[in-house]
């Protein structure tokens, strides 16, 4: 899908024809759309296809007519009514006339610009636009990292009373998300460091300061991802032991119950033998055996209770 946007009268407007200073948004484009954009703006087709590869690494490539920037952006995915976090590449192409973004799916990073939720944003200030995208991207990483931290806290509360593996599996998914985030953020950090050396990107006086803010936000996100990952890894190891211990407690209680219940079973088996036994001819023999079994069972339960077997 290809859409054209331009800021006019301080508002984002979708336009039908591209003019200078426009933003061309490619969301999961078809092969024909990629060929058309490649032909119109003299962009290597492979550069347009690169962000559509989920395994593409973050990088910058400076050509004669344009500059390609690929960064990883965070997205969410619904699986089995649960929200999971991962990253996908996003391509930003800066030409002399327009700015082009290429992505596999709609993401909050770009939809915020499209829906006019970003202040002081103009499509014709192309280099500023790139830095604003990178800043929103770093901010979104921080937002998702806080969400991961909250989810891990919720799972930990369930683990206190759990003997199942479901909670550990959820923590494993969160840990995988943190690995994706940490790897992507470090790749983005290399891109930001290279941006510092490209004078074309810093056309406005405020751009250098904005780029510094982006680098700071990205470093903060890296630190948070590392901290949460270490905490989560330690938590998983600890709670794996907790779950095992909970299971041992359950097995111990069942074993104690089995021992206690074996007392009346043993008494019944003795008096069930086909040989002469005491009280066999007594009319009150059955009642006496039942009462004796109950008394011995209670005594056995009290004894095991004092030994803290329950």
Order of alpha helices (4+ residues) and beta strands (2+ residues): beta-beta-beta-alpha-alpha-beta-beta-beta-beta-alpha-alpha-alpha-alpha-alpha
